[in-house]
Amino acid sequence: MPRPIKCRKVCHFPDILEFRPSNKNGGRGEEDEKEVILLTVDEYETIRLIDLEGMMQEECAKKMNVARTTVQRIYNDARLKIAKSIVNGNLLKIEGGDFKLCDE
């Protein structure tokens, strides 16, 4: 039986939940047929804490109430999704995940 997933503590829910590529003409192009990349809220939080706030993975893990190895996996998954979205011009949506908003 697999271990139950532990809820990750998230202290900043994203204000913007969708990032859409636009072409030079400002119109909608073939991105409508492309895959939508889903970034979970906990993946967003690792990007925010590590890349924006400058935290080390250990600090991020403590803040999110998970193991450092879990943060490392979440962070790597998030970076791959963001890279695919930027390079391939995919719509990036932030939604879902196993998280609990903190009281701060």
C-alpha positions as CSV (number, residue, x, y, z in Angstrom):
1,M,0.0,0.0,0.0
2,P,1.5,3.4,-1.0
3,R,2.2,6.0,1.6
4,P,-0.5,8.7,1.9
5,I,0.5,12.0,0.3
6,K,1.2,14.7,2.9
7,C,-0.4,18.1,2.3
8,R,2.2,20.7,1.5
9,K,2.0,24.0,3.3
10,V,1.5,27.0,0.9
11,C,1.7,30.5,2.2
12,H,1.1,32.4,-1.0
13,F,-1.7,31.4,-3.3
14,P,-1.0,32.7,-6.9
15,D,-2.8,35.8,-8.0
16,I,-2.5,34.9,-11.7
17,L,-3.5,31.3,-12.6
18,E,-3.0,31.2,-16.4
19,F,-0.1,32.2,-18.7
20,R,-0.9,32.2,-22.4
21,P,1.7,32.7,-25.1
22,S,0.9,35.3,-27.7
23,N,2.3,35.8,-31.1
24,K,3.7,39.0,-32.5
25,N,0.4,39.9,-34.2
26,G,-1.4,39.7,-30.8
27,G,-3.9,37.2,-32.3
28,R,-4.5,33.6,-31.2
29,G,-2.7,31.1,-33.2
30,E,-2.0,27.4,-33.1
31,E,-1.5,27.4,-29.3
32,D,-5.2,26.6,-29.1
33,E,-4.4,23.1,-30.2
34,K,-1.3,22.6,-28.1
35,E,-1.2,20.7,-24.8
36,V,-2.1,22.7,-21.7
37,I,0.6,22.4,-19.0
38,L,-0.7,22.1,-15.5
39,L,1.5,23.5,-12.7
40,T,0.2,22.6,-9.2
41,V,0.0,25.2,-6.5
42,D,2.7,23.3,-4.5
43,E,5.0,23.4,-7.5
44,Y,4.3,27.1,-7.9
45,E,5.2,27.6,-4.2
46,T,8.6,25.8,-4.6
47,I,9.4,28.0,-7.5
48,R,8.4,31.1,-5.5
49,L,10.4,30.1,-2.4
50,I,13.5,28.9,-4.1
51,D,13.8,31.1,-7.2
52,L,12.1,34.3,-6.1
53,E,12.8,34.3,-2.3
54,G,16.2,32.7,-2.7
55,M,15.7,30.0,-0.2
56,M,17.7,26.8,-0.1
57,Q,15.8,23.5,-0.6
58,E,16.2,22.7,3.1
59,E,14.5,26.0,4.1
60,C,11.8,25.6,1.5
61,A,11.1,22.0,2.8
62,K,10.8,23.3,6.4
63,K,8.4,26.1,5.3
64,M,6.3,23.7,3.3
65,N,6.4,21.0,6.1
66,V,7.8,18.3,3.8
67,A,11.1,16.5,3.4
68,R,13.9,18.1,1.4
69,T,13.8,15.2,-1.1
70,T,10.1,15.9,-1.7
71,V,10.9,19.6,-2.3
72,Q,13.6,18.6,-4.7
73,R,11.3,16.4,-6.7
74,I,8.5,19.0,-6.7
75,Y,10.9,21.7,-7.8
76,N,12.4,19.7,-10.6
77,D,8.9,18.8,-11.9
78,A,7.9,22.5,-11.8
79,R,11.0,23.7,-13.7
80,L,10.4,21.1,-16.4
81,K,6.8,22.1,-16.9
82,I,7.7,25.8,-17.0
83,A,10.5,25.1,-19.5
84,K,8.1,23.1,-21.8
85,S,5.6,25.9,-21.7
86,I,8.1,28.6,-22.6
87,V,10.0,26.6,-25.3
88,N,7.0,25.0,-26.9
89,G,4.5,27.9,-26.4
90,N,2.1,25.9,-24.3
91,L,-0.6,27.4,-22.1
92,L,0.5,27.2,-18.5
93,K,-2.3,26.9,-15.9
94,I,-1.8,26.8,-12.1
95,E,-4.3,24.6,-10.3
96,G,-4.7,21.6,-8.0
97,G,-2.1,19.8,-5.9
98,D,-2.0,18.5,-2.4
99,F,-1.7,21.6,-0.3
100,K,-3.0,23.5,2.7
101,L,-2.9,27.3,2.9
102,C,-1.0,28.5,6.0
103,D,-2.3,30.9,8.5
104,E,0.4,33.5,8.1
